[in-house]
Amino acid sequence: MNNIQEHQTCPNCPIVPLFMPLGSFFFVYCTELAIFARIIKLVKRMRRTILFSAFLLFMLPLSAQQTLSLDSCRAMALRNNKQLSVSKLKQEAAMNVRKAARTHYLPKVDALGGYEYFSKEVSLLNNDQKFALNNMGTTAATGITTKATDILTGLASKGIISPQTAKQLGGVLGQLAEPLAEAGNALGQEVTDAFHTNTHNIWAGSVMVRQPIYMGGALTAANRMADISEQMAATEYEGAVQGTLYTIDENYWLVVSLKEKLKLAQSFRDLVQKLDDDVHKLINEGIATRAAGLTVDVKVNEADMALSMVEDGYSLAKMLLCQLIGLPLDSDIVLADENSESLLLSENSSAYENVQPIENRSELKLLQQAIELSKEGTKLIRAAYLPHVFATGGYIVSNPNVFNGFQNKFSGMWNAGITLQIPIWNWGEGVYRVKAGKVATTIAQVEMADISEKIDLQVAQSRFKVDEAAKRLEMSIKNLANAEENLRCANVGFREGVMESTEVMAAQTAWQAAQAAKIDAEIDVKLSHVNLKKALGILK
């Protein structure tokens, strides 16, 4: 390099034009080698990190993907369904109502207490009586003095005693009258005070016990109604469970069918694409016309459009299934039956040949329970117009003490008794209400008979659909075999040059239709059994 640089300083040297390109190339080449070596060292240092990162990136979608079977989808839906939670809460509420109804047989204990202030007192004596008692001594002394004076005057006038003696005796009686009046007034005041009640402030309290003895059958009817209500809540929950399972089964097999149709659409697109490539090769060789190529191109575009539509439907169906089982809508799930070789049903419908819907259908159970509830309601109405007997008892306390001269102390007493209530006349109200209850029971019985007939018809239709789906599946399998043989012959004929591309496309279309019919028939077999079990009320 130094020599080259020295020759560069000599403009007339003939070696310079030869070595300058070579030097530049050699310099660039060495520089690239140095850079490449540094890259190799850096890659060796980062190899473990790169490999580990690549492993994580490879495993990330695998770990995020979730495979779900039909049973797992059902279990997740039952855990996350809001309506099932509401039905469960209703069942719990009905259970508590039933427990509350049981307490009506037991005695009830109530406590009552209070305080009242009155501006006036309760008085056992009127004002005239109080005045008479307070002046009892004065009245008595006046009466005695007056009577004694009259007697002494009469004795003096008859000469029995002298006037001087009568006057002296009158003076003595006058001196005795004043202390006698004071003593009498004091005694009267004491009597008045003894009748004082001091009832401005009243304190009272009581504890009462009530025990029903006979209520006309109302307690028994109320408890029976509570039992039936709890049974109805449980039946409603069973119906909600079956409805949820039916919805999950429908959407599960919808996703599976769309996945199979997606595979079919991809296979059909690949077939059409292969035909398109073959036709364009023939066009280039001058064997096929350009019109044939355009026809196949249109078929390829149609296959791509159909594939896109199936992909969208498959994505939407998976989103709906995720919403039903409580997963985020964008969850990456794979159903266990998506990659199954065959979707043929493993169970036999003859296993529930003799099952009767009246024993299992939640609708019929609810109607039967409604009839029983109506009958008990009629009994409850009738009980309201029959005699009622209670046993009562308790303890009452008050201040002032009414049992000891209104003394300002708390005092009470025990009490016990029997209470009898007998309705005598209500203008026929009870009779009319009982008749109305019986009519409601009859209406419920008629509705049950109507619904029972419709359910029997539904079961019969479901059984026919099961048989029809099995026959359709058998026919679709035969049609698929014929379509596959037809397609094979068309491909051989096209390669041999004895058949046109349109005939191959027709065979491909027939094969696609046969495959789609087989997928639909398999799914129909599944869903027809699900519909039959739901109609019989045994979907679990």
C-alpha positions as CSV (number, residue, x, y, z in Angstrom):
1,M,0.0,0.0,0.0
2,N,2.9,2.4,0.7
3,N,4.4,1.6,-2.7
4,I,1.2,2.4,-4.3
5,Q,0.9,5.6,-2.5
6,E,4.4,6.5,-3.6
7,H,3.6,5.8,-7.2
8,Q,0.6,7.9,-7.0
9,T,2.9,10.9,-6.4
10,C,4.5,10.3,-9.9
11,P,2.0,11.4,-12.6
12,N,4.0,9.9,-15.4
13,C,4.4,6.4,-13.8
14,P,2.8,3.6,-16.0
15,I,2.1,1.3,-13.0
16,V,-0.4,3.6,-11.4
17,P,-3.3,3.0,-13.7
18,L,-2.9,-0.8,-13.2
19,F,-2.6,-0.9,-9.5
20,M,-5.1,1.8,-8.5
21,P,-8.3,-0.3,-9.2
22,L,-6.7,-3.4,-7.7
23,G,-5.7,-1.5,-4.6
24,S,-9.1,0.0,-4.1
25,F,-10.7,-3.4,-4.5
26,F,-8.3,-5.0,-2.1
27,F,-8.9,-2.2,0.5
28,V,-12.7,-2.5,0.2
29,Y,-12.5,-6.3,0.4
30,C,-10.4,-6.3,3.6
31,T,-12.7,-3.7,5.2
32,E,-15.7,-5.9,4.5
33,L,-13.9,-9.0,5.9
34,A,-13.1,-7.1,9.1
35,I,-16.7,-6.0,9.4
36,F,-18.0,-9.5,8.7
37,A,-15.6,-11.0,11.3
38,R,-16.9,-8.6,13.9
39,I,-20.5,-9.5,13.0
40,I,-19.6,-13.2,13.4
41,K,-18.2,-12.6,16.9
42,L,-21.2,-10.6,17.9
43,V,-23.5,-13.3,16.6
44,K,-21.6,-15.9,18.6
45,R,-21.9,-13.8,21.7
46,M,-25.6,-13.3,21.2
47,R,-26.4,-16.8,19.9
48,R,-27.7,-18.0,23.2
49,T,-29.8,-14.9,23.7
50,I,-31.2,-15.1,20.2
51,L,-32.0,-18.8,20.5
52,F,-33.7,-18.2,23.9
53,S,-35.7,-15.3,22.5
54,A,-36.7,-17.3,19.4
55,F,-37.8,-20.2,21.6
56,L,-40.0,-17.8,23.7
57,L,-41.5,-16.3,20.5
58,F,-42.2,-19.8,19.2
59,M,-43.8,-20.9,22.5
60,L,-45.8,-17.8,23.1
61,P,-48.7,-18.6,20.7
62,L,-48.6,-22.2,21.8
63,S,-49.1,-21.3,25.5
64,A,-51.8,-18.7,24.7
65,Q,-53.8,-21.1,22.6
66,Q,-56.4,-23.0,24.6
67,T,-58.0,-26.3,23.6
68,L,-61.6,-26.8,24.8
69,S,-63.9,-29.8,24.7
70,L,-67.6,-29.8,24.7
71,D,-67.8,-30.7,28.3
72,S,-65.3,-27.9,29.3
73,C,-67.3,-25.4,27.3
74,R,-70.5,-26.5,29.1
75,A,-68.8,-26.3,32.5
76,M,-67.5,-22.8,31.8
77,A,-70.8,-21.6,30.5
78,L,-72.6,-22.9,33.6
79,R,-70.1,-21.0,35.8
80,N,-70.3,-17.7,34.0
81,N,-74.0,-17.5,32.8
82,K,-75.6,-14.5,34.5
83,Q,-79.2,-15.9,34.1
84,L,-78.2,-19.1,35.9
85,S,-76.8,-16.9,38.7
86,V,-80.1,-15.1,39.0
87,S,-82.0,-18.5,39.0
88,K,-79.7,-19.7,41.7
89,L,-80.4,-16.6,43.8
90,K,-84.1,-17.1,43.3
91,Q,-83.8,-20.7,44.5
92,E,-81.9,-19.4,47.6
93,A,-84.6,-16.8,48.2
94,A,-87.4,-19.5,48.0
95,M,-85.5,-21.6,50.4
96,N,-85.4,-18.8,53.0
97,V,-89.1,-18.1,52.4
98,R,-89.8,-21.8,53.1
99,K,-87.8,-21.6,56.3
100,A,-89.7,-18.4,57.4
101,A,-93.0,-20.2,56.8
102,R,-92.0,-23.0,59.2
103,T,-91.7,-20.5,62.0
104,H,-95.4,-19.8,61.9
105,Y,-96.0,-22.9,63.9
106,L,-93.8,-21.6,66.8
107,P,-94.9,-19.1,69.5
108,K,-94.1,-15.5,68.9
109,V,-92.7,-13.3,71.7
110,D,-93.0,-9.5,71.6
111,A,-91.7,-6.9,74.1
112,L,-93.3,-3.5,74.4
113,G,-92.2,-0.5,76.5
114,G,-93.0,3.2,76.7
115,Y,-93.2,6.4,78.6
116,E,-95.9,9.1,78.6
117,Y,-96.3,12.4,80.3
118,F,-99.8,13.7,81.1
119,S,-100.7,17.3,81.9
120,K,-103.4,16.1,84.3
121,E,-103.5,13.4,86.8
122,V,-106.0,10.5,87.1
123,S,-108.3,11.5,90.0
124,L,-110.4,8.9,91.9
125,L,-112.3,11.6,93.8
126,N,-114.2,14.5,92.3
127,N,-113.8,18.1,93.6
128,D,-116.9,18.0,95.8
129,Q,-115.7,14.8,97.5
130,K,-112.2,16.3,98.1
131,F,-113.8,19.4,99.6
132,A,-116.0,17.3,101.9
133,L,-113.1,15.2,103.1
134,N,-110.8,18.2,103.7
135,N,-113.6,20.0,105.8
136,M,-114.8,16.8,107.4
137,G,-113.8,18.0,111.0
138,T,-115.3,21.5,110.7
139,T,-118.5,20.1,109.3
140,A,-118.8,17.5,112.1
141,A,-117.9,20.0,114.9
142,T,-120.4,22.5,113.6
143,G,-123.1,19.8,113.4
144,I,-122.4,18.5,116.9
145,T,-122.3,22.1,118.4
146,T,-125.6,23.0,116.7
147,K,-127.3,19.8,117.8
148,A,-126.0,20.1,121.4
149,T,-127.1,23.7,121.6
150,D,-130.6,22.8,120.4
151,I,-130.8,20.0,123.0
152,L,-129.6,22.2,125.9
153,T,-132.0,24.9,124.9
154,G,-134.9,22.4,124.8
155,L,-133.9,21.1,128.3
156,A,-133.7,24.6,129.7
157,S,-137.1,25.5,128.3
158,K,-138.6,22.4,129.9
159,G,-137.0,23.3,133.2
160,I,-135.0,20.2,133.4
161,I,-131.8,22.3,133.7
162,S,-131.3,25.8,134.5
163,P,-130.4,28.4,131.8
164,Q,-127.1,29.0,133.6
165,T,-126.2,25.3,133.4
166,A,-127.2,25.2,129.7
167,K,-125.0,28.2,129.1
168,Q,-122.1,26.7,130.9
169,L,-122.5,23.4,129.1
170,G,-122.7,25.3,125.8
171,G,-119.4,27.0,126.5
172,V,-117.7,23.7,127.3
173,L,-119.0,22.3,124.0
174,G,-117.7,25.3,122.2
175,Q,-114.3,24.8,123.6
176,L,-114.3,21.2,122.5
177,A,-115.5,21.9,118.9
178,E,-112.4,23.6,117.7
179,P,-109.9,20.8,118.4
180,L,-112.5,18.3,117.2
181,A,-112.8,20.2,113.9
182,E,-109.0,20.4,113.4
183,A,-108.7,16.6,114.1
184,G,-111.5,15.8,111.6
185,N,-110.0,18.1,108.9
186,A,-106.6,16.5,109.3
187,L,-108.1,13.0,109.0
188,G,-110.0,14.1,105.9
189,Q,-106.9,15.6,104.3
190,E,-105.1,12.3,104.9
191,V,-107.8,10.4,103.1
192,T,-107.7,12.8,100.2
193,D,-103.9,12.5,99.9
194,A,-104.3,8.7,100.0
195,F,-106.4,8.9,96.8
196,H,-103.8,11.0,95.0
197,T,-102.5,8.9,91.9
198,N,-99.5,11.0,90.8
199,T,-100.0,9.9,87.2
200,H,-98.3,12.7,85.4
201,N,-95.4,10.3,84.4
202,I,-96.4,6.9,83.3
203,W,-93.9,4.1,82.6
204,A,-95.2,0.8,81.2
205,G,-93.8,-2.4,79.6
206,S,-95.0,-5.8,78.7
207,V,-93.8,-9.2,77.3
208,M,-96.4,-11.1,75.3
209,V,-96.4,-14.6,74.0
210,R,-98.8,-15.7,71.2
211,Q,-99.2,-19.3,70.2
212,P,-101.5,-20.2,67.3
213,I,-103.6,-23.3,68.1
214,Y,-106.0,-23.5,65.2
215,M,-105.9,-21.2,62.1
216,G,-108.4,-22.9,59.9
217,G,-105.6,-24.8,58.0
218,A,-103.8,-21.5,57.0
219,L,-100.5,-22.5,58.5
220,T,-100.4,-25.8,56.7
221,A,-101.4,-24.2,53.4
222,A,-98.8,-21.5,53.7
223,N,-96.1,-24.0,54.4
224,R,-97.1,-26.1,51.5
225,M,-97.1,-23.1,49.2
226,A,-93.6,-22.2,50.4
227,D,-92.4,-25.8,49.7
228,I,-94.0,-25.6,46.2
229,S,-92.4,-22.2,45.5
230,E,-89.0,-23.7,46.4
231,Q,-89.6,-26.6,44.1
232,M,-90.6,-24.2,41.3
233,A,-87.4,-22.2,41.8
234,A,-85.3,-25.5,41.5
235,T,-87.3,-26.5,38.4
236,E,-86.7,-23.0,36.9
237,Y,-83.0,-23.4,37.5
238,E,-83.0,-26.8,35.8
239,G,-84.7,-25.3,32.8
240,A,-82.2,-22.5,32.7
241,V,-79.4,-25.1,32.8
242,Q,-80.8,-27.1,29.9
243,G,-81.3,-23.9,27.9
244,T,-77.7,-22.9,28.5
245,L,-76.4,-26.3,27.6
246,Y,-78.5,-26.3,24.4
247,T,-77.1,-22.9,23.4
248,I,-73.6,-24.1,24.1
249,D,-74.0,-27.3,22.1
250,E,-75.5,-25.4,19.1
251,N,-72.7,-22.8,19.0
252,Y,-70.0,-25.5,19.7
253,W,-71.0,-27.6,16.7
254,L,-71.5,-24.4,14.7
255,V,-67.9,-23.6,15.2
256,V,-66.8,-27.1,14.4
257,S,-68.9,-27.1,11.2
258,L,-67.4,-23.8,10.1
259,K,-63.9,-25.1,10.8
260,E,-64.6,-28.1,8.6
261,K,-66.1,-25.9,5.9
262,L,-63.0,-23.6,6.2
263,K,-60.8,-26.7,5.6
264,L,-63.1,-27.6,2.7
265,A,-62.9,-24.0,1.3
266,Q,-59.1,-24.1,1.4
267,S,-59.0,-27.5,-0.3
268,F,-61.4,-26.3,-3.0
269,R,-59.4,-23.2,-3.5
270,D,-56.2,-25.3,-3.8
271,L,-57.9,-27.5,-6.4
272,V,-59.2,-24.6,-8.4
273,Q,-55.7,-22.9,-8.2
274,K,-54.1,-26.1,-9.4
275,L,-56.5,-26.3,-12.3
276,D,-55.8,-22.6,-13.1
277,D,-52.1,-23.2,-13.2
278,D,-52.6,-26.2,-15.5
279,V,-54.8,-24.3,-17.8
280,H,-52.4,-21.3,-18.0
281,K,-49.6,-23.8,-18.9
282,L,-51.8,-25.1,-21.7
283,I,-52.5,-21.6,-22.8
284,N,-48.8,-20.9,-23.0
285,E,-48.3,-24.1,-25.1
286,G,-51.2,-23.0,-27.4
287,I,-53.4,-26.0,-26.4
288,A,-56.1,-24.1,-24.4
289,T,-57.8,-20.9,-25.2
290,R,-57.6,-17.7,-23.2
291,A,-61.3,-17.8,-22.6
292,A,-60.8,-21.1,-20.7
293,G,-58.2,-19.4,-18.6
294,L,-60.5,-16.5,-17.8
295,T,-63.2,-18.9,-16.8
296,V,-60.9,-20.6,-14.4
297,D,-59.6,-17.3,-13.1
298,V,-63.2,-16.3,-12.2
299,K,-63.6,-19.6,-10.4
300,V,-60.4,-18.9,-8.4
301,N,-61.7,-15.5,-7.4
302,E,-65.0,-17.1,-6.3
303,A,-63.1,-19.7,-4.3
304,D,-61.1,-16.9,-2.6
305,M,-64.2,-15.0,-1.8
306,A,-65.9,-18.0,-0.4
307,L,-62.8,-18.8,1.7
308,S,-62.8,-15.2,3.1
309,M,-66.5,-15.4,4.0
310,V,-66.0,-18.8,5.8
311,E,-63.1,-17.3,7.7
312,D,-65.1,-14.4,8.8
313,G,-68.0,-16.6,9.9
314,Y,-65.6,-18.9,11.8
315,S,-64.1,-16.0,13.6
316,L,-67.5,-14.5,14.6
317,A,-68.8,-18.0,15.7
318,K,-65.7,-18.4,18.0
319,M,-66.3,-14.9,19.4
320,L,-69.9,-15.8,20.2
321,L,-68.8,-19.0,21.9
322,C,-66.2,-17.2,23.9
323,Q,-68.8,-14.7,25.1
324,L,-71.1,-17.6,26.2
325,I,-68.4,-19.4,28.2
326,G,-67.1,-16.2,29.8
327,L,-63.8,-15.8,27.9
328,P,-62.5,-12.6,26.2
329,L,-63.8,-12.3,22.7
330,D,-60.3,-12.3,21.2
331,S,-59.3,-15.5,23.0
332,D,-57.4,-18.0,20.9
333,I,-59.3,-21.2,21.4
334,V,-59.3,-24.5,19.6
335,L,-62.2,-26.9,19.9
336,A,-61.3,-30.5,20.5
337,D,-63.6,-31.7,17.7
338,E,-62.2,-29.3,15.1
339,N,-59.5,-31.7,14.0
340,S,-61.5,-34.9,14.5
341,E,-61.4,-37.4,11.6
342,S,-65.2,-38.0,11.9
343,L,-68.0,-36.3,13.7
344,L,-70.2,-39.4,13.8
345,L,-72.4,-39.7,16.9
346,S,-71.2,-42.2,19.4
347,E,-74.4,-42.6,21.4
348,N,-77.6,-44.4,20.4
349,S,-81.0,-42.7,20.5
350,S,-82.6,-45.9,21.5
351,A,-81.2,-45.5,24.9
352,Y,-83.9,-42.9,25.7
353,E,-86.6,-44.5,23.6
354,N,-89.1,-44.9,26.5
355,V,-88.3,-41.6,28.2
356,Q,-91.5,-39.5,28.8
357,P,-91.2,-35.7,28.7
358,I,-93.8,-35.2,31.5
359,E,-91.3,-36.6,34.0
360,N,-88.4,-34.4,32.9
361,R,-89.6,-31.3,31.1
362,S,-89.2,-28.2,33.3
363,E,-92.2,-26.5,31.6
364,L,-94.5,-29.4,32.6
365,K,-93.1,-29.6,36.0
366,L,-93.7,-25.8,36.5
367,L,-97.3,-26.1,35.3
368,Q,-97.9,-29.1,37.6
369,Q,-96.4,-27.2,40.5
370,A,-98.5,-24.1,39.6
371,I,-101.7,-26.3,39.8
372,E,-100.6,-27.5,43.3
373,L,-99.8,-23.9,44.3
374,S,-103.2,-22.7,43.2
375,K,-105.0,-25.5,45.2
376,E,-103.1,-24.5,48.3
377,G,-103.9,-20.9,47.7
378,T,-107.6,-21.8,47.6
379,K,-107.2,-23.5,51.0
380,L,-105.4,-20.4,52.4
381,I,-108.3,-18.2,51.2
382,R,-110.9,-20.6,52.8
383,A,-108.9,-20.6,56.1
384,A,-109.3,-16.8,56.4
385,Y,-113.0,-17.3,57.0
386,L,-112.8,-20.1,59.5
387,P,-112.4,-19.7,63.3
388,H,-109.0,-18.9,64.7
389,V,-107.8,-19.8,68.1
390,F,-104.7,-18.3,69.9
391,A,-103.1,-19.0,73.3
392,T,-101.8,-15.8,74.8
393,G,-99.7,-15.0,77.9
394,G,-97.3,-12.5,79.2
395,Y,-96.1,-10.1,81.9
396,I,-97.1,-6.5,82.3
397,V,-95.2,-3.9,84.4
398,S,-96.0,-0.3,85.2
399,N,-95.0,2.7,87.2
400,P,-97.0,4.1,89.1
401,N,-97.9,0.8,90.7
402,V,-101.7,0.5,90.0
403,F,-101.8,-2.6,92.2
404,N,-100.6,-0.8,95.4
405,G,-102.3,2.6,95.5
406,F,-100.4,4.1,92.6
407,Q,-97.1,3.9,94.4
408,N,-94.1,5.3,92.5
409,K,-92.5,1.9,92.0
410,F,-92.4,-0.6,89.2
411,S,-94.7,-3.6,89.7
412,G,-96.4,-6.1,87.4
413,M,-98.5,-9.2,86.9
414,W,-98.6,-12.4,84.9
415,N,-101.5,-13.2,82.5
416,A,-102.6,-16.1,80.4
417,G,-105.6,-16.7,78.2
418,I,-107.3,-18.0,75.0
419,T,-108.4,-15.8,72.1
420,L,-111.1,-17.0,69.8
421,Q,-112.0,-15.2,66.5
422,I,-115.1,-16.4,64.6
423,P,-116.1,-14.6,61.4
424,I,-119.9,-14.4,61.4
425,W,-121.1,-12.5,58.4
426,N,-119.1,-11.1,55.4
427,W,-121.8,-11.0,52.6
428,G,-120.5,-14.1,50.9
429,E,-117.0,-12.7,50.3
430,G,-115.3,-16.0,51.3
431,V,-117.5,-18.1,49.0
432,Y,-116.7,-15.9,46.0
433,R,-113.0,-15.9,46.7
434,V,-112.9,-19.6,47.1
435,K,-114.8,-20.1,43.8
436,A,-112.3,-17.7,42.1
437,G,-109.4,-19.8,43.4
438,K,-110.9,-23.0,42.0
439,V,-111.4,-21.4,38.6
440,A,-107.7,-20.4,38.6
441,T,-106.8,-24.0,39.3
442,T,-108.9,-25.2,36.4
443,I,-107.3,-22.7,34.1
444,A,-103.8,-24.0,35.1
445,Q,-105.0,-27.6,34.4
446,V,-106.3,-26.7,31.0
447,E,-103.0,-24.9,30.1
448,M,-101.0,-27.9,31.3
449,A,-103.0,-30.2,29.0
450,D,-102.5,-27.9,26.1
451,I,-98.7,-27.6,26.7
452,S,-98.4,-31.3,27.2
453,E,-99.9,-32.0,23.8
454,K,-97.6,-29.5,22.1
455,I,-94.6,-31.1,23.9
456,D,-95.6,-34.5,22.7
457,L,-95.8,-33.2,19.2
458,Q,-92.4,-31.6,19.6
459,V,-90.9,-34.9,20.8
460,A,-92.4,-36.8,17.9
461,Q,-90.9,-34.2,15.5
462,S,-87.5,-34.5,17.1
463,R,-87.6,-38.2,16.8
464,F,-88.4,-37.9,13.1
465,K,-85.6,-35.4,12.6
466,V,-83.1,-37.8,14.3
467,D,-84.1,-40.6,11.8
468,E,-84.1,-38.1,8.9
469,A,-80.6,-36.8,9.8
470,A,-79.2,-40.3,10.0
471,K,-80.6,-41.1,6.5
472,R,-79.3,-37.8,5.1
473,L,-75.9,-38.6,6.5
474,E,-75.9,-42.0,4.9
475,M,-76.9,-40.5,1.6
476,S,-74.3,-37.7,1.8
477,I,-71.5,-40.3,2.4
478,K,-72.6,-42.2,-0.8
479,N,-72.8,-38.9,-2.7
480,L,-69.4,-37.9,-1.6
481,A,-67.9,-41.2,-2.7
482,N,-69.5,-40.7,-6.2
483,A,-68.3,-37.1,-6.3
484,E,-64.7,-38.1,-5.4
485,E,-64.7,-40.7,-8.2
486,N,-66.2,-38.2,-10.6
487,L,-63.5,-35.7,-9.7
488,R,-60.8,-38.3,-10.1
489,C,-62.1,-39.3,-13.6
490,A,-62.3,-35.6,-14.6
491,N,-58.7,-34.9,-13.5
492,V,-57.5,-38.0,-15.4
493,G,-59.5,-37.0,-18.5
494,F,-58.2,-33.5,-18.4
495,R,-54.6,-34.7,-18.1
496,E,-55.2,-37.0,-21.1
497,G,-56.8,-34.2,-23.0
498,V,-60.2,-35.8,-23.5
499,M,-62.1,-33.5,-21.1
500,E,-62.4,-29.7,-21.0
501,S,-61.5,-27.5,-18.0
502,T,-65.2,-26.7,-17.5
503,E,-66.0,-30.3,-16.9
504,V,-63.2,-30.4,-14.3
505,M,-64.6,-27.3,-12.6
506,A,-68.1,-28.9,-12.6
507,A,-66.6,-32.0,-11.0
508,Q,-64.8,-29.9,-8.4
509,T,-68.0,-27.9,-7.6
510,A,-69.9,-31.2,-7.2
511,W,-67.2,-32.5,-4.9
512,Q,-67.3,-29.3,-2.8
513,A,-71.1,-29.5,-2.6
514,A,-70.9,-33.2,-1.5
515,Q,-68.3,-32.4,1.1
516,A,-70.4,-29.5,2.4
517,A,-73.5,-31.7,2.5
518,K,-71.6,-34.4,4.4
519,I,-70.4,-31.8,7.0
520,D,-73.9,-30.4,7.4
521,A,-75.3,-33.9,7.7
522,E,-72.9,-34.8,10.5
523,I,-73.7,-31.6,12.4
524,D,-77.4,-32.2,11.8
525,V,-77.1,-35.7,13.4
526,K,-75.4,-34.1,16.4
527,L,-77.9,-31.3,16.7
528,S,-80.9,-33.5,16.1
529,H,-79.9,-35.7,19.1
530,V,-79.4,-32.5,21.2
531,N,-82.9,-31.3,20.2
532,L,-84.4,-34.7,21.0
533,K,-82.8,-34.7,24.5
534,K,-83.9,-31.1,25.1
535,A,-87.5,-32.0,24.0
536,L,-87.4,-35.0,26.4
537,G,-85.9,-32.8,29.2
538,I,-82.8,-35.0,29.7
539,L,-80.2,-32.7,28.3
540,K,-77.4,-32.7,30.9
